[in-house]
Amino acid sequence: MNDNTQPIKLACPTCQKKIFWSDEFPHRPFCSERCKLIDLGEWANENHRIAGEDASAQNDELEDR
């Protein structure tokens, strides 16, 4: 990165705190290890999901063949 380029400013996905995409924030896009772990817990509890067909339904279809 040259001296004329400003780091990207973004909001932490968990708490919305404003941070810069720089080495000052090693947990980016999260502001802290705590926010990173909160987000991981949300995925583990299936509170966050990627849209699409359920993988178990796809496996059932393959077994029926």
N, CA, C and O atoms as CSV, one atom per row, in Angstrom:
chain,resi,resn,atom,element,x,y,z
A,1,MET,N,N,0.848,-1.165,0.000
A,1,MET,CA,C,0.000,0.000,0.000
A,1,MET,C,C,0.898,1.234,0.000
A,1,MET,O,O,1.815,1.326,0.816
A,2,ASN,N,N,0.653,2.172,-0.892
A,2,ASN,CA,C,1.481,3.373,-0.904
A,2,ASN,C,C,0.937,4.401,0.084
A,2,ASN,O,O,-0.127,4.196,0.668
A,3,ASP,N,N,1.666,5.514,0.277
A,3,ASP,CA,C,1.297,6.517,1.274
A,3,ASP,C,C,0.018,7.263,0.938
A,3,ASP,O,O,-0.603,7.831,1.836
A,4,ASN,N,N,-0.400,7.284,-0.325
A,4,ASN,CA,C,-1.586,8.020,-0.734
A,4,ASN,C,C,-2.877,7.224,-0.541
A,4,ASN,O,O,-3.965,7.792,-0.637
A,5,THR,N,N,-2.780,5.939,-0.274
A,5,THR,CA,C,-3.947,5.088,-0.167
A,5,THR,C,C,-4.399,4.991,1.287
A,5,THR,O,O,-3.616,4.636,2.167
A,6,GLN,N,N,-5.668,5.309,1.530
A,6,GLN,CA,C,-6.247,5.181,2.863
A,6,GLN,C,C,-6.787,3.759,3.027
A,6,GLN,O,O,-7.345,3.202,2.081
A,7,PRO,N,N,-6.629,3.163,4.215
A,7,PRO,CA,C,-7.212,1.840,4.420
A,7,PRO,C,C,-8.744,1.920,4.351
A,7,PRO,O,O,-9.338,2.963,4.622
A,8,ILE,N,N,-9.350,0.821,3.989
A,8,ILE,CA,C,-10.804,0.749,3.885
A,8,ILE,C,C,-11.401,0.793,5.287
A,8,ILE,O,O,-10.928,0.103,6.191
A,9,LYS,N,N,-12.440,1.605,5.465
A,9,LYS,CA,C,-13.147,1.682,6.737
A,9,LYS,C,C,-14.412,0.843,6.627
A,9,LYS,O,O,-15.158,0.962,5.655
A,10,LEU,N,N,-14.654,-0.007,7.625
A,10,LEU,CA,C,-15.833,-0.864,7.597
A,10,LEU,C,C,-16.390,-1.025,9.001
A,10,LEU,O,O,-15.749,-0.656,9.985
A,11,ALA,N,N,-17.596,-1.583,9.079
A,11,ALA,CA,C,-18.243,-1.840,10.360
A,11,ALA,C,C,-18.060,-3.305,10.729
A,11,ALA,O,O,-18.207,-4.188,9.883
A,12,CYS,N,N,-17.742,-3.559,11.985
A,12,CYS,CA,C,-17.639,-4.926,12.491
A,12,CYS,C,C,-18.989,-5.602,12.265
A,12,CYS,O,O,-20.020,-5.036,12.629
A,13,PRO,N,N,-19.012,-6.810,11.670
A,13,PRO,CA,C,-20.276,-7.495,11.411
A,13,PRO,C,C,-21.068,-7.819,12.679
A,13,PRO,O,O,-22.285,-7.993,12.611
A,14,THR,N,N,-20.411,-7.902,13.817
A,14,THR,CA,C,-21.082,-8.271,15.058
A,14,THR,C,C,-21.609,-7.054,15.824
A,14,THR,O,O,-22.785,-7.011,16.184
A,15,CYS,N,N,-20.745,-6.066,16.072
A,15,CYS,CA,C,-21.140,-4.936,16.924
A,15,CYS,C,C,-21.278,-3.610,16.178
A,15,CYS,O,O,-21.715,-2.616,16.757
A,16,GLN,N,N,-20.911,-3.592,14.913
A,16,GLN,CA,C,-21.003,-2.406,14.053
A,16,GLN,C,C,-19.983,-1.314,14.382
A,16,GLN,O,O,-20.078,-0.214,13.837
A,17,LYS,N,N,-19.007,-1.587,15.261
A,17,LYS,CA,C,-17.948,-0.627,15.550
A,17,LYS,C,C,-17.157,-0.372,14.273
A,17,LYS,O,O,-16.862,-1.311,13.533
A,18,LYS,N,N,-16.814,0.873,14.008
A,18,LYS,CA,C,-16.063,1.232,12.810
A,18,LYS,C,C,-14.585,0.901,13.006
A,18,LYS,O,O,-13.971,1.302,13.994
A,19,ILE,N,N,-14.028,0.165,12.050
A,19,ILE,CA,C,-12.609,-0.191,12.077
A,19,ILE,C,C,-12.015,0.021,10.686
A,19,ILE,O,O,-12.743,0.219,9.713
A,20,PHE,N,N,-10.696,-0.021,10.606
A,20,PHE,CA,C,-10.001,0.065,9.332
A,20,PHE,C,C,-9.477,-1.311,8.965
A,20,PHE,O,O,-9.106,-2.098,9.835
A,21,TRP,N,N,-9.450,-1.596,7.665
A,21,TRP,CA,C,-8.863,-2.837,7.167
A,21,TRP,C,C,-7.356,-2.615,7.149
A,21,TRP,O,O,-6.776,-2.230,6.134
A,22,SER,N,N,-6.731,-2.871,8.313
A,22,SER,CA,C,-5.296,-2.652,8.444
A,22,SER,C,C,-4.733,-3.627,9.474
A,22,SER,O,O,-5.483,-4.331,10.150
A,23,ASP,N,N,-3.418,-3.660,9.584
A,23,ASP,CA,C,-2.767,-4.548,10.543
A,23,ASP,C,C,-3.098,-4.173,11.981
A,23,ASP,O,O,-2.884,-4.972,12.894
A,24,GLU,N,N,-3.617,-2.971,12.193
A,24,GLU,CA,C,-4.019,-2.530,13.531
A,24,GLU,C,C,-5.187,-3.378,14.066
A,24,GLU,O,O,-5.380,-3.482,15.277
A,25,PHE,N,N,-5.953,-3.976,13.158
A,25,PHE,CA,C,-7.101,-4.815,13.517
A,25,PHE,C,C,-6.874,-6.226,12.960
A,25,PHE,O,O,-7.379,-6.553,11.886
A,26,PRO,N,N,-6.121,-7.060,13.680
A,26,PRO,CA,C,-5.770,-8.389,13.159
A,26,PRO,C,C,-6.958,-9.352,13.029
A,26,PRO,O,O,-6.838,-10.381,12.363
A,27,HIS,N,N,-8.086,-9.040,13.643
A,27,HIS,CA,C,-9.251,-9.930,13.577
A,27,HIS,C,C,-10.244,-9.492,12.507
A,27,HIS,O,O,-11.369,-9.990,12.458
A,28,ARG,N,N,-9.828,-8.559,11.649
A,28,ARG,CA,C,-10.735,-8.019,10.635
A,28,ARG,C,C,-11.378,-9.116,9.808
A,28,ARG,O,O,-10.703,-10.096,9.491
A,29,PRO,N,N,-12.612,-9.007,9.452
A,29,PRO,CA,C,-13.454,-7.813,9.487
A,29,PRO,C,C,-14.062,-7.538,10.855
A,29,PRO,O,O,-14.869,-6.619,10.991
A,30,PHE,N,N,-13.691,-8.315,11.876
A,30,PHE,CA,C,-14.200,-8.085,13.223
A,30,PHE,C,C,-13.284,-7.128,13.965
A,30,PHE,O,O,-12.098,-7.024,13.651
A,31,CYS,N,N,-13.836,-6.427,14.955
A,31,CYS,CA,C,-13.031,-5.474,15.710
A,31,CYS,C,C,-12.200,-6.149,16.788
A,31,CYS,O,O,-11.211,-5.585,17.257
A,32,SER,N,N,-12.600,-7.366,17.189
A,32,SER,CA,C,-11.907,-8.039,18.287
A,32,SER,C,C,-12.097,-9.554,18.183
A,32,SER,O,O,-12.921,-10.047,17.413
A,33,GLU,N,N,-11.311,-10.267,18.975
A,33,GLU,CA,C,-11.444,-11.725,19.067
A,33,GLU,C,C,-12.836,-12.077,19.603
A,33,GLU,O,O,-13.442,-13.055,19.164
A,34,ARG,N,N,-13.338,-11.282,20.548
A,34,ARG,CA,C,-14.664,-11.526,21.129
A,34,ARG,C,C,-15.747,-11.514,20.053
A,34,ARG,O,O,-16.563,-12.433,19.985
A,35,CYS,N,N,-15.760,-10.485,19.216
A,35,CYS,CA,C,-16.772,-10.387,18.157
A,35,CYS,C,C,-16.618,-11.532,17.153
A,35,CYS,O,O,-17.609,-12.044,16.633
A,36,LYS,N,N,-15.393,-11.922,16.889
A,36,LYS,CA,C,-15.133,-13.042,15.976
A,36,LYS,C,C,-15.728,-14.337,16.542
A,36,LYS,O,O,-16.341,-15.110,15.806
A,37,LEU,N,N,-15.549,-14.574,17.845
A,37,LEU,CA,C,-16.075,-15.780,18.471
A,37,LEU,C,C,-17.593,-15.749,18.585
A,37,LEU,O,O,-18.236,-16.792,18.467
A,38,ILE,N,N,-18.178,-14.581,18.811
A,38,ILE,CA,C,-19.637,-14.454,18.831
A,38,ILE,C,C,-20.193,-14.870,17.475
A,38,ILE,O,O,-21.168,-15.617,17.404
A,39,ASP,N,N,-19.577,-14.389,16.402
A,39,ASP,CA,C,-20.028,-14.731,15.055
A,39,ASP,C,C,-19.881,-16.233,14.794
A,39,ASP,O,O,-20.779,-16.848,14.219
A,40,LEU,N,N,-18.776,-16.818,15.203
A,40,LEU,CA,C,-18.568,-18.254,15.035
A,40,LEU,C,C,-19.658,-19.040,15.757
A,40,LEU,O,O,-20.172,-20.024,15.225
A,41,GLY,N,N,-20.012,-18.607,16.973
A,41,GLY,CA,C,-21.076,-19.257,17.727
A,41,GLY,C,C,-22.420,-19.165,17.018
A,41,GLY,O,O,-23.210,-20.109,17.062
A,42,GLU,N,N,-22.687,-18.041,16.367
A,42,GLU,CA,C,-23.936,-17.883,15.612
A,42,GLU,C,C,-24.004,-18.888,14.456
A,42,GLU,O,O,-25.059,-19.463,14.189
A,43,TRP,N,N,-22.870,-19.094,13.774
A,43,TRP,CA,C,-22.837,-20.086,12.696
A,43,TRP,C,C,-22.999,-21.491,13.266
A,43,TRP,O,O,-23.731,-22.303,12.700
A,44,ALA,N,N,-22.330,-21.789,14.372
A,44,ALA,CA,C,-22.407,-23.123,14.970
A,44,ALA,C,C,-23.824,-23.447,15.444
A,44,ALA,O,O,-24.254,-24.599,15.379
A,45,ASN,N,N,-24.545,-22.437,15.917
A,45,ASN,CA,C,-25.933,-22.630,16.360
A,45,ASN,C,C,-26.927,-22.572,15.211
A,45,ASN,O,O,-28.137,-22.657,15.421
A,46,GLU,N,N,-26.413,-22.428,13.999
A,46,GLU,CA,C,-27.218,-22.338,12.776
A,46,GLU,C,C,-28.157,-21.137,12.764
A,46,GLU,O,O,-29.220,-21.176,12.144
A,47,ASN,N,N,-27.754,-20.060,13.460
A,47,ASN,CA,C,-28.503,-18.807,13.386
A,47,ASN,C,C,-28.159,-18.050,12.102
A,47,ASN,O,O,-28.951,-17.238,11.624
A,48,HIS,N,N,-26.991,-18.315,11.556
A,48,HIS,CA,C,-26.586,-17.782,10.247
A,48,HIS,C,C,-26.586,-18.951,9.275
A,48,HIS,O,O,-26.126,-20.043,9.608
A,49,ARG,N,N,-27.096,-18.723,8.085
A,49,ARG,CA,C,-27.124,-19.783,7.075
A,49,ARG,C,C,-26.884,-19.194,5.702
A,49,ARG,O,O,-27.174,-18.023,5.456
A,50,ILE,N,N,-26.359,-20.001,4.821
A,50,ILE,CA,C,-26.200,-19.627,3.421
A,50,ILE,C,C,-27.423,-20.157,2.684
A,50,ILE,O,O,-27.779,-21.329,2.809
A,51,ALA,N,N,-28.054,-19.290,1.923
A,51,ALA,CA,C,-29.275,-19.672,1.207
A,51,ALA,C,C,-28.989,-20.827,0.257
A,51,ALA,O,O,-27.930,-20.891,-0.367
A,52,GLY,N,N,-29.934,-21.721,0.161
A,52,GLY,CA,C,-29.794,-22.848,-0.749
A,52,GLY,C,C,-30.567,-24.046,-0.226
A,52,GLY,O,O,-31.173,-24.007,0.845
A,53,GLU,N,N,-30.525,-25.099,-1.006
A,53,GLU,CA,C,-31.218,-26.324,-0.636
A,53,GLU,C,C,-30.484,-27.009,0.508
A,53,GLU,O,O,-29.255,-26.978,0.565
A,54,ASP,N,N,-31.223,-27.620,1.412
A,54,ASP,CA,C,-30.659,-28.331,2.540
A,54,ASP,C,C,-29.797,-29.498,2.047
A,54,ASP,O,O,-30.242,-30.290,1.217
A,55,ALA,N,N,-28.579,-29.603,2.550
A,55,ALA,CA,C,-27.651,-30.651,2.111
A,55,ALA,C,C,-28.174,-32.039,2.429
A,55,ALA,O,O,-27.928,-32.967,1.658
A,56,SER,N,N,-28.887,-32.218,3.538
A,56,SER,CA,C,-29.412,-33.549,3.874
A,56,SER,C,C,-30.478,-33.973,2.869
A,56,SER,O,O,-30.597,-35.163,2.577
A,57,ALA,N,N,-31.252,-33.039,2.335
A,57,ALA,CA,C,-32.240,-33.364,1.310
A,57,ALA,C,C,-31.541,-33.824,0.027
A,57,ALA,O,O,-32.016,-34.738,-0.647
A,58,GLN,N,N,-30.436,-33.202,-0.302
A,58,GLN,CA,C,-29.676,-33.600,-1.492
A,58,GLN,C,C,-29.117,-35.001,-1.306
A,58,GLN,O,O,-29.119,-35.784,-2.255
A,59,ASN,N,N,-28.635,-35.345,-0.109
A,59,ASN,CA,C,-28.099,-36.682,0.162
A,59,ASN,C,C,-29.191,-37.737,0.067
A,59,ASN,O,O,-28.946,-38.837,-0.428
A,60,ASP,N,N,-30.399,-37.412,0.539
A,60,ASP,CA,C,-31.520,-38.353,0.449
A,60,ASP,C,C,-31.838,-38.672,-1.007
A,60,ASP,O,O,-32.128,-39.820,-1.343
A,61,GLU,N,N,-31.786,-37.660,-1.871
A,61,GLU,CA,C,-32.054,-37.861,-3.286
A,61,GLU,C,C,-31.029,-38.787,-3.917
A,61,GLU,O,O,-31.380,-39.631,-4.742
A,62,LEU,N,N,-29.778,-38.640,-3.543
A,62,LEU,CA,C,-28.714,-39.491,-4.088
A,62,LEU,C,C,-28.888,-40.936,-3.631
A,62,LEU,O,O,-28.625,-41.858,-4.403
A,63,GLU,N,N,-29.326,-41.153,-2.389
A,63,GLU,CA,C,-29.519,-42.505,-1.870
A,63,GLU,C,C,-30.685,-43.199,-2.555
A,63,GLU,O,O,-30.676,-44.422,-2.688
A,64,ASP,N,N,-31.693,-42.441,-2.995
A,64,ASP,CA,C,-32.872,-43.004,-3.655
A,64,ASP,C,C,-32.568,-43.506,-5.059
A,64,ASP,O,O,-33.367,-44.244,-5.635
A,65,ARG,N,N,-31.448,-43.126,-5.606
A,65,ARG,CA,C,-31.118,-43.509,-6.999
A,65,ARG,C,C,-30.598,-44.891,-7.090
A,65,ARG,O,O,-30.277,-45.360,-8.182
